[in-house]
């Protein structure tokens, strides 16, 4: 059936959105729409026979995909052995005396926890359950400031490596996981700095925006570092093993799982129940992501057979539109989709179109991965579906969602600023992969 470029896009994504809005799981919806598109638009004989080979190439032929369940398991082990509390206590001893006080500890501890967990939701939930009663109830910090910083800090979970989103993106587009991890390090640190700089300036200009600073104590700082040594050691072991050539990302993930288990065992926190809970959580998360990867590949194959990415590229290059304007339109698209789609679903729903389009226009796929992760982070803070908003609301002790939403507004704009900086200075993401891999 010949529908043309606009017709093919309208039919495929129209039917897909209809399936999603009637309540069908997005993974099932993408796979079903891809199969229907192959049957009715491409021709069953020439396309459906490729589905088996597609799934084999996606799952069995990607060694790097093994790192996905391993890093997810490591993150849940870290979560279930209670490492978040030690990280938070160490962070408040290190940065609690800076203007902004414990709000800095929220961001700093989120950054450290993110480097082991790789999940925005887990980072926000684990640290939020510790920090909210301590800061709001005991130290009388403004609830909006506390919950906003925790929700924003949670977004670091998928930017600072190891990130499960980077792994899933890398497998989908065929990019090096090690390069993607390296590309996320500097933008992640810059984003941490932007968050903490905002808190510092706000505390100076409007003291009521934060709470009391902790008294600096060198002894407490040493105790805090002592409590965090296992977390910092785990982070260093993973990163050093990958970038010194001692281990691939997959091997580093396996080492990370073993080290996390040993840390839990040495602290007396490792038990059969902990291993069972972490394994089940990792299984559910991995199955969800793998389903999205496979079914998004089915839609990608259908679109490729219809020539949609190639035709779309030709149309855009023939238009009198600047690259900057196109990039702004893509950012607006993700902001719109973030209003009603779960972040991972939004990413894999759009990758079959966005990735080939942007790469054909000369953008680096590694840089694009970092930009898309920041856009996914933005959707995590965007109501009415923003996951981190509801996570913090859930651990806030019954405080209204409105306070969380108002609290994240400054950080939402800082994430937009980060996207602009990445566009203007792409070497922020590409310099380190170039130094380490000659990208």
C-alpha positions as CSV (number, residue, x, y, z in Angstrom):
1,X,0.0,0.0,0.0
2,X,1.5,3.3,-1.1
3,X,0.7,6.1,1.4
4,X,3.8,8.3,1.0
5,X,6.0,9.8,3.7
6,X,3.3,11.7,5.6
7,X,0.8,8.9,5.3
8,X,3.1,6.2,6.6
9,X,4.2,8.3,9.6
10,X,0.6,9.3,10.3
11,X,-0.8,5.8,10.1
12,X,2.0,4.1,12.1
13,X,2.3,6.6,15.0
14,X,-1.5,7.3,15.0
15,X,-2.3,3.7,15.5
16,X,0.5,3.4,18.1
17,X,-0.7,6.3,20.1
18,X,-4.3,5.0,19.9
19,X,-3.1,1.6,21.3
20,X,-1.3,3.4,24.1
21,X,-4.2,5.6,25.1
22,X,-6.6,2.6,25.3
23,X,-4.3,1.1,27.9
24,X,-2.1,-1.3,25.9
25,X,1.5,-1.7,27.3
26,X,3.7,0.4,25.1
27,X,6.1,-2.5,24.5
28,X,3.3,-4.7,23.1
29,X,1.9,-1.8,21.2
30,X,5.2,-1.0,19.4
31,X,5.7,-4.6,18.5
32,X,2.1,-5.1,17.2
33,X,2.2,-1.8,15.2
34,X,5.5,-2.8,13.7
35,X,4.1,-6.2,12.6
36,X,0.9,-4.6,11.2
37,X,3.0,-2.1,9.3
38,X,5.1,-4.8,7.7
39,X,2.1,-6.9,6.8
40,X,-0.1,-4.1,5.3
41,X,2.3,-1.4,4.2
42,X,5.5,-3.3,3.3
43,X,4.2,-6.8,2.3
44,X,4.2,-9.8,4.6
45,X,6.3,-12.1,2.4
46,X,9.3,-9.8,2.2
47,X,9.3,-8.5,5.8
48,X,7.7,-10.8,8.5
49,X,10.2,-13.5,7.7
50,X,12.9,-11.2,9.0
51,X,11.5,-10.9,12.5
52,X,13.3,-14.0,13.8
53,X,16.7,-12.7,12.5
54,X,16.0,-9.3,13.9
55,X,15.4,-10.6,17.4
56,X,18.5,-12.8,17.2
57,X,20.6,-9.8,16.1
58,X,19.1,-7.7,18.9
59,X,19.4,-10.1,21.8
60,X,21.8,-12.9,21.1
61,X,24.3,-11.0,18.9
62,X,24.9,-8.1,21.4
63,X,27.5,-9.1,24.0
64,X,27.2,-5.6,25.6
65,X,23.5,-6.4,26.4
66,X,24.7,-8.7,29.1
67,X,25.9,-5.7,31.1
68,X,22.3,-4.4,31.3
69,X,21.0,-7.0,33.9
70,X,24.3,-7.0,35.7
71,X,24.4,-3.2,36.2
72,X,20.7,-3.2,37.2
73,X,21.4,-6.0,39.7
74,X,24.4,-4.1,41.1
75,X,22.2,-1.0,41.6
76,X,19.5,-3.0,43.4
77,X,22.0,-4.7,45.6
78,X,23.4,-1.3,46.6
79,X,19.8,-0.1,47.3
80,X,18.8,-3.1,49.4
81,X,22.0,-3.2,51.5
82,X,21.3,0.3,52.7
83,X,24.3,2.1,51.3
84,X,22.2,5.2,50.6
85,X,22.2,6.2,54.3
86,X,26.0,6.0,54.6
87,X,26.3,8.1,51.4
88,X,23.9,10.7,52.7
89,X,25.6,10.9,56.1
90,X,29.0,11.3,54.4
91,X,27.7,13.9,52.0
92,X,26.3,16.1,54.7
93,X,29.6,16.0,56.6
94,X,31.4,17.1,53.4
95,X,29.2,19.8,52.1
96,X,26.7,20.6,54.8
97,X,28.6,23.7,55.9
98,X,28.3,25.4,52.5
99,X,25.6,28.0,52.1
100,X,22.6,26.0,51.2
101,X,23.5,23.4,53.8
102,X,21.8,20.0,53.5
103,X,20.4,20.8,50.0
104,X,23.9,20.4,48.7
105,X,24.1,17.1,50.5
106,X,21.0,16.0,48.5
107,X,22.7,16.7,45.2
108,X,26.1,15.4,46.2
109,X,24.7,12.1,47.6
110,X,22.5,11.7,44.5
111,X,25.6,12.0,42.3
112,X,27.5,9.4,44.3
113,X,24.6,7.0,44.5
114,X,23.9,7.5,40.8
115,X,27.4,6.3,40.0
116,X,26.4,2.9,41.5
117,X,22.7,2.7,40.8
118,X,22.0,3.8,37.3
119,X,18.3,4.5,37.9
120,X,16.6,7.9,38.5
121,X,13.7,6.4,40.4
122,X,15.8,4.3,42.7
123,X,18.1,7.2,43.5
124,X,15.2,9.6,44.3
125,X,13.3,7.0,46.3
126,X,16.2,5.8,48.4
127,X,17.7,9.2,49.3
128,X,14.3,10.9,49.6
129,X,13.2,8.5,52.2
130,X,16.3,9.3,54.3
131,X,16.6,13.1,53.7
132,X,13.0,14.3,53.8
133,X,12.3,13.5,57.5
134,X,15.8,14.5,58.5
135,X,15.8,17.9,56.8
136,X,12.2,19.0,57.0
137,X,11.1,17.6,60.3
138,X,14.4,17.8,62.3
139,X,16.2,20.8,60.7
140,X,13.0,22.7,59.5
141,X,14.2,23.2,55.9
142,X,11.5,24.5,53.4
143,X,9.7,21.4,52.1
144,X,9.6,22.6,48.5
145,X,13.4,23.2,48.4
146,X,14.1,19.8,49.9
147,X,11.8,17.8,47.7
148,X,12.8,19.8,44.6
149,X,16.5,19.1,45.1
150,X,15.9,15.4,45.8
151,X,13.7,15.0,42.6
152,X,16.3,16.8,40.6
153,X,19.2,14.9,42.1
154,X,17.5,11.7,41.2
155,X,17.7,12.6,37.5
156,X,21.5,12.2,37.7
157,X,20.9,8.4,38.0
158,X,20.7,7.9,34.2
159,X,23.4,10.4,33.2
160,X,26.3,9.6,35.5
161,X,27.6,6.2,34.5
162,X,26.9,3.4,34.8
163,X,23.5,4.2,33.3
164,X,21.0,1.6,32.2
165,X,19.6,4.1,29.7
166,X,23.0,4.5,28.0
167,X,23.3,0.7,27.8
168,X,19.8,0.3,26.2
169,X,20.5,3.2,23.8
170,X,23.9,1.8,22.9
171,X,22.5,-1.7,22.1
172,X,19.7,-0.2,20.1
173,X,21.8,2.0,17.9
174,X,25.0,-0.1,17.9
175,X,27.3,2.3,19.8
176,X,30.0,1.5,22.3
177,X,28.8,1.3,25.9
178,X,32.2,2.4,27.1
179,X,32.1,5.5,24.9
180,X,28.6,6.4,26.0
181,X,29.6,6.1,29.7
182,X,32.6,8.3,29.1
183,X,30.5,10.8,27.3
184,X,28.1,11.1,30.3
185,X,30.8,11.8,32.9
186,X,31.6,15.5,32.2
187,X,28.0,16.6,31.5
188,X,27.0,14.8,34.6
189,X,29.6,16.6,36.7
190,X,28.6,19.9,35.1
191,X,25.0,19.3,35.9
192,X,25.8,18.6,39.5
193,X,27.8,21.8,39.6
194,X,24.9,23.8,38.1
195,X,22.4,22.4,40.7
196,X,24.8,23.1,43.6
197,X,25.6,26.6,42.2
198,X,21.9,27.4,42.0
199,X,21.5,26.3,45.6
200,X,24.5,28.3,46.8
201,X,23.3,31.5,45.0
202,X,19.7,31.1,46.2
203,X,20.9,30.6,49.8
204,X,23.0,33.8,49.6
205,X,20.3,36.0,47.9
206,X,17.2,34.5,49.6
207,X,18.3,32.9,52.9
208,X,14.8,31.6,53.5
209,X,15.2,29.3,50.5
210,X,17.3,27.0,52.5
211,X,17.8,26.0,56.1
212,X,20.6,26.2,58.7
213,X,24.1,25.2,57.7
214,X,25.9,22.5,59.6
215,X,29.0,23.5,61.5
216,X,32.2,22.3,59.7
217,X,34.1,19.7,61.6
218,X,37.3,18.1,60.2
219,X,36.7,15.1,62.4
220,X,33.1,14.7,61.1
221,X,34.3,15.0,57.5
222,X,36.8,12.2,58.0
223,X,34.1,10.1,59.6
224,X,31.8,10.8,56.6
225,X,34.5,9.8,54.2
226,X,35.1,6.7,56.2
227,X,31.5,5.8,56.0
228,X,31.5,6.4,52.2
229,X,34.7,4.5,51.4
230,X,33.0,1.4,50.2
231,X,30.8,3.4,47.9
232,X,33.7,5.4,46.5
233,X,35.8,2.3,46.2
234,X,33.0,0.5,44.2
235,X,32.7,3.5,41.8
236,X,36.5,3.7,41.3
237,X,36.8,0.0,40.7
238,X,34.1,0.0,38.0
239,X,35.4,3.1,36.2
240,X,39.1,2.2,36.5
241,X,38.6,-1.3,35.3
242,X,36.7,-0.1,32.2
243,X,39.0,2.7,31.2
244,X,42.4,1.1,32.0
245,X,41.5,-1.8,29.7
246,X,41.3,-4.4,32.5
247,X,37.7,-5.1,31.8
248,X,34.9,-4.5,29.3
249,X,31.7,-2.8,30.5
250,X,30.1,-6.2,30.8
251,X,33.0,-7.6,32.9
252,X,33.0,-4.4,35.0
253,X,29.3,-4.9,35.7
254,X,30.0,-8.5,36.9
255,X,32.8,-7.2,39.1
256,X,30.5,-4.5,40.4
257,X,27.8,-7.1,41.4
258,X,30.4,-9.1,43.3
259,X,31.9,-6.1,45.1
260,X,28.4,-4.8,46.0
261,X,27.6,-8.2,47.5
262,X,30.9,-8.3,49.4
263,X,30.2,-4.8,50.8
264,X,26.8,-5.9,52.0
265,X,28.3,-9.1,53.5
266,X,31.0,-7.1,55.3
267,X,28.4,-4.8,56.8
268,X,26.2,-7.7,57.9
269,X,23.4,-6.5,55.5
270,X,23.6,-9.3,52.9
271,X,20.9,-12.0,53.4
272,X,18.9,-14.4,51.2
273,X,16.0,-12.0,51.4
274,X,18.1,-9.1,50.1
275,X,19.5,-11.2,47.3
276,X,16.0,-12.4,46.4
277,X,14.5,-8.9,46.4
278,X,17.4,-7.4,44.4
279,X,17.3,-10.2,41.9
280,X,13.5,-9.9,41.4
281,X,13.7,-6.1,41.0
282,X,16.5,-6.5,38.5
283,X,14.6,-9.1,36.6
284,X,11.5,-6.9,36.2
285,X,13.5,-3.9,35.2
286,X,15.6,-5.8,32.7
287,X,12.5,-7.5,31.1
288,X,10.8,-4.2,30.7
289,X,13.8,-2.6,29.0
290,X,14.6,-5.6,26.7
291,X,10.9,-5.7,25.6
292,X,11.2,-2.0,24.6
293,X,14.5,-2.6,22.8
294,X,13.1,-5.5,20.7
295,X,9.7,-4.0,19.9
296,X,11.3,-0.6,19.0
297,X,13.6,-2.5,16.6
298,X,10.5,-4.0,14.9
299,X,9.0,-0.6,14.3
300,X,12.5,0.7,13.2
301,X,12.7,-2.2,10.7
302,X,9.2,-1.4,9.3
303,X,10.1,2.3,9.0
304,X,13.4,1.5,7.3
305,X,11.7,-0.8,4.8
306,X,9.2,2.0,4.0
307,X,12.1,4.4,3.5
308,X,10.8,6.8,6.1
309,X,14.1,7.9,7.7
310,X,15.7,8.5,4.3
311,X,12.7,10.4,2.9
312,X,12.4,12.5,6.0
313,X,16.1,13.4,5.8
314,X,15.7,14.4,2.2
315,X,12.6,16.6,3.0
316,X,14.3,18.3,5.9
317,X,17.6,19.0,4.0
318,X,15.5,20.5,1.1
319,X,13.7,22.9,3.5
320,X,15.1,26.3,4.4
321,X,15.4,25.5,8.1
322,X,18.6,25.8,10.2
323,X,20.1,23.0,12.1
324,X,19.5,24.9,15.3
325,X,15.8,25.3,14.6
326,X,15.5,21.6,13.8
327,X,17.2,20.8,17.1
328,X,14.8,23.1,19.0
329,X,11.9,21.4,17.4
330,X,13.2,18.0,18.5
331,X,13.6,19.3,22.1
332,X,10.0,20.6,22.0
333,X,8.8,17.2,20.7
334,X,10.4,15.5,23.7
335,X,9.0,18.1,26.1
336,X,5.5,17.4,24.6
337,X,5.9,13.6,24.8
338,X,7.1,13.9,28.3
339,X,3.7,15.2,29.4
340,X,2.1,11.8,29.0
341,X,4.7,9.1,28.3
342,X,7.0,7.2,30.6
343,X,10.6,8.3,29.9
344,X,12.1,5.0,28.6
345,X,9.0,4.4,26.5
346,X,9.3,7.9,25.1
347,X,12.9,7.3,24.2
348,X,12.4,4.0,22.3
349,X,9.3,5.3,20.6
350,X,11.2,8.1,19.0
351,X,14.6,6.5,18.4
352,X,13.7,4.8,15.1
353,X,13.1,8.3,13.5
354,X,15.3,10.6,15.5
355,X,18.5,8.6,15.5
356,X,18.9,8.1,11.7
357,X,17.7,11.6,11.0
358,X,20.2,13.3,13.4
359,X,23.1,11.1,12.4
360,X,22.4,11.7,8.7
361,X,22.6,15.4,9.4
362,X,26.1,15.1,10.8
363,X,25.4,14.8,14.5
364,X,27.5,12.4,16.6
365,X,25.5,9.3,17.8
366,X,27.4,9.4,21.1
367,X,26.6,13.1,21.6
368,X,23.0,12.4,20.6
369,X,22.8,9.7,23.3
370,X,23.8,12.2,26.0
371,X,21.4,14.8,24.8
372,X,18.5,12.3,24.7
373,X,19.3,11.1,28.2
374,X,19.1,14.7,29.5
375,X,15.8,15.1,27.7
376,X,14.6,11.9,29.4
377,X,15.7,13.4,32.7
378,X,13.7,16.5,31.9
379,X,10.6,14.4,31.4
380,X,11.2,12.8,34.8
381,X,10.5,16.3,36.3
382,X,7.6,17.2,34.0
383,X,4.1,16.9,35.3
384,X,1.7,15.2,35.1
385,X,3.7,12.0,34.4
386,X,7.2,12.9,35.8
387,X,8.2,9.8,37.7
388,X,10.6,11.5,40.1
389,X,7.8,13.9,41.2
390,X,5.6,11.0,42.2
391,X,8.5,9.1,43.8
392,X,9.3,12.0,46.1
393,X,5.6,12.6,46.8
394,X,5.4,9.0,47.8
395,X,8.2,9.2,50.4
396,X,7.3,12.7,51.6
397,X,5.0,11.6,54.3
398,X,1.8,12.9,52.7
399,X,3.0,16.3,51.5
400,X,1.2,17.6,48.4
401,X,2.5,17.0,44.9
402,X,2.2,20.7,44.3
403,X,5.1,21.4,46.6
404,X,7.3,18.9,44.7
405,X,6.4,20.4,41.3
406,X,7.1,24.0,42.5
407,X,10.3,22.8,44.0
408,X,11.7,21.3,40.8
409,X,11.0,24.3,38.6
410,X,14.5,25.9,38.9
411,X,16.1,22.5,38.2
412,X,13.8,22.0,35.2
413,X,15.2,25.2,33.6
414,X,18.8,24.1,34.5
415,X,18.3,20.9,32.6
416,X,17.1,23.0,29.6
417,X,20.3,25.0,30.0
418,X,22.3,21.8,30.0
419,X,20.7,20.8,26.7
420,X,21.6,24.2,25.2
421,X,25.2,23.9,26.5
422,X,25.5,20.5,24.9
423,X,24.3,21.9,21.6
424,X,26.7,24.9,21.7
425,X,29.6,22.9,23.1
426,X,29.4,19.3,21.9
427,X,32.9,18.6,23.1
428,X,31.5,18.6,26.6
429,X,30.3,15.1,25.7
430,X,32.8,14.1,23.1
431,X,36.2,15.2,24.6
432,X,36.6,12.4,27.0
433,X,35.5,9.6,24.6
434,X,38.0,11.0,22.1
435,X,40.8,11.0,24.7
436,X,40.0,7.4,25.9
437,X,38.9,5.8,22.6
438,X,40.1,8.1,19.8
439,X,36.4,8.7,18.9
